[in-house]
Amino acid sequence: MLYFILAFTISIVISLFIIYYSHKHEIFIDCNESDKPQRFHEVATPRSGGIGIIGGFILLLFSVFGIKLLIPTILAFISGIFEDFNNSLSARTRLILQAIAAVFGIYLLNAIILYLGLGIHLPLWFGYLFTIFVIVGLMNAINIIDGFNGLASGITIVIIISFGYIAYIQDNQELLKVIYIVLGSIFGFFLLVFPKGKIFLGDGGAYLLGFIVAIVGIFLANKYSSVSPWYVLAVLIYPVWEVAFSIVRKLSIGLSPLEPDGYHLHMLVYKHLVKSNPMASLFIVVLTIPFTLYATIHAHNSFLNIKISIAFIVTYTLLYLYLYKKSKLEETK
């Protein structure tokens, strides 16, 4: 717990300084008057929460596993921090940096997807490509769900706690130490974003969290035969399905999947169920917890985790269709 407390303290102190410094010098500010469809905050807010989190990660230097994790994590963070400076990198450059971070993570941590469960093995060359795709995909998935106060960080906390339990069951003390540091760092930020939204995660922070959950999940499934790859999918199913569903949804109406809109699930929950930014985040985090808990208890069972993933997809889709129909009816009035 000492690592948790130290990481938490470093993270929250840095974040408080960033809040003060950003408002004083007007940097890292996410303007509340922009016409972005994903904007739901009412005051100008710093979007650099990832700096506090990466600050807490400095304690990873006290762990061999942590040192190996820190190097690609910094690369993942760099791929988004320029956007938070309002000095955007091209999408291609961001993807290249994210892919490089993924390659370093695979190499340093031996975190590669070669077995899909159910007797399905991948060739080594395809495993590398597939793992890079998964890591980069998760980095961008967490960025997509980063829409309300504490949503992305809250979801990540739930996921990391699940991974921490698996590390405990497997008696991997080195990984458990790393997870305490990661949790402390994220929680220090979380207390400032939820519920008041004093600081936002930013692209750097979102990519950072996406990389962490992807690489740790892949590491666990690759290292331990008793940890099903489908457990990892079941725990990550909300951001994964959010991205997949959004791509299909946008293509079906002739929109580019890269084009932002106001019809993600968290936005519809806000508009038609809770009418509150933090409550929308809480609603979705609470929605995912039973699925994550059940998957964690049965982390060894591929078939059951496939069913858990399908159950979440059905729940998400039915809720989405209900809220989307409600939204369209209100728009036509």
C-alpha positions, 0 to 999 in steps of 0.5 A, spaced: 500 500 500 505 504 500 506 504 493 499 506 492 499 512 497 506 515 494 503 514 487 497 517 489 500 523 492 505 524 487 499 524 482 494 529 485 500 534 487 502 534 480 495 535 477 493 540 482 499 544 480 497 543 473 490 546 474 493 552 477 498 553 472 494 552 466 489 557 468 494 562 470 498 561 463 492 559 459 495 552 456 492 545 456 485 549 456 479 545 453 475 551 451 468 550 453 465 554 448 467 550 442 462 547 438 465 540 438 459 535 439 463 531 444 463 537 449 459 537 455 463 541 460 461 548 462 467 552 464 474 552 460 478 546 463 485 543 463 486 537 459 492 535 461 491 530 467 495 525 464 501 529 466 499 527 473 498 520 472 505 519 468 508 523 474 506 517 479 508 512 474 516 514 476 515 509 482 515 504 476 523 505 476 523 501 483 520 495 479 524 491 474 517 489 471 515 497 472 522 499 468 520 495 462 513 497 462 515 505 463 519 505 457 513 504 452 508 507 456 512 514 456 511 513 448 504 512 448 503 518 452 507 522 448 503 520 442 497 524 445 500 529 449 502 534 443 494 534 442 493 537 449 498 542 447 493 544 442 499 542 437 496 536 434 500 531 430 497 528 424 493 521 425 498 518 421 504 520 426 500 518 432 499 511 430 506 510 428 508 512 435 503 508 438 505 502 434 512 503 436 510 503 443 506 497 442 512 493 439 517 496 445 511 493 450 511 486 446 519 486 446 520 488 453 514 484 457 513 478 452 506 481 452 504 477 445 497 474 443 499 467 440 493 463 443 486 465 443 483 459 447 479 454 445 485 450 442 486 456 437 494 458 436 496 464 431 503 464 427 508 468 430 508 473 425 501 474 425 501 474 433 505 480 432 501 484 428 495 482 431 498 484 438 500 491 435 493 492 432 490 490 439 494 495 443 493 501 438 486 499 438 485 499 445 489 506 446 484 509 441 478 506 444 479 509 451 480 515 448 473 515 445 470 513 451 473 519 455 467 523 454 465 525 461 468 526 468 471 520 470 468 515 465 475 513 462 479 513 468 473 510 472 473 504 467 480 503 467 480 503 475 475 497 474 479 493 469 486 494 473 483 492 480 480 486 476 488 485 473 490 486 480 486 480 483 489 475 477 496 478 479 494 476 486 491 469 485 497 468 481 502 470 486 506 475 482 508 480 487 512 484 482 506 485 477 502 487 484 507 492 486 506 495 479 498 495 479 498 498 486 502 504 483 498 504 477 492 505 481 494 510 486 496 514 480 490 514 476 486 515 483 490 521 484 487 524 478 480 521 478 479 525 485 480 531 481 476 529 475 470 526 478 465 529 480 467 536 479 471 536 472 477 540 475 482 537 470 481 532 464 485 526 462 487 529 455 489 525 449 496 523 452 492 520 458 487 517 455 492 513 450 496 512 456 491 508 460 489 504 454 496 502 453 496 500 460 490 496 460 492 492 453 499 491 455 497 488 462 491 484 460 495 481 454 501 479 459 497 476 463 493 471 458 500 470 455 504 468 461 498 464 465 495 458 462 489 459 467 488 466 464 483 465 458 484 471 453 477 471 453 477 473 460 481 479 458 476 481 452 470 480 457 474 485 462 475 490 456 468 489 452 466 496 454 471 500 450 472 494 445 465 494 443 464 502 443 469 502 438 466 496 434 459 499 434 461 506 433 465 504 426 459 500 424 454 505 426 457 511 422 459 507 416 451 505 416 449 512 415 455 514 410 459 518 416 467 517 416 468 512 423 474 518 424 468 523 424 466 525 431 459 525 433 454 526 439 451 519 439 456 515 443 452 511 449 455 515 454 452 522 450 445 518 450 445 516 457 447 523 459 441 526 454 436 522 456 437 518 463 441 522 468 442 529 465 448 530 469 455 529 467 458 525 473 452 521 473 453 519 466 460 516 468 457 513 474 451 510 470 456 506 465 461 504 470 456 501 475 453 498 468 460 494 467 462 492 474 457 486 474 460 483 467 467 485 470 466 481 476 463 475 473 469 475 468 474 475 474 471 470 478 471 465 472 478 468 468 480 461 466 473 459 463 473 461 455 466 459 454 463 463 460 467 469 458 465 469 451 458 468 454 459 474 458 462 478 452 455 477 448 451 478 454 454 485 455 454 486 447 446 485 447 445 489 454 449 495 450 446 494 444 439 494 447 440 500 451 443 504 445 437 502 440 432 505 446 436 511 447 437 513 440 430 512 438 428 516 444 433 521 441 431 521 434 423 522 436 425 528 440 429 531 434 423 531 430 418 534 435 
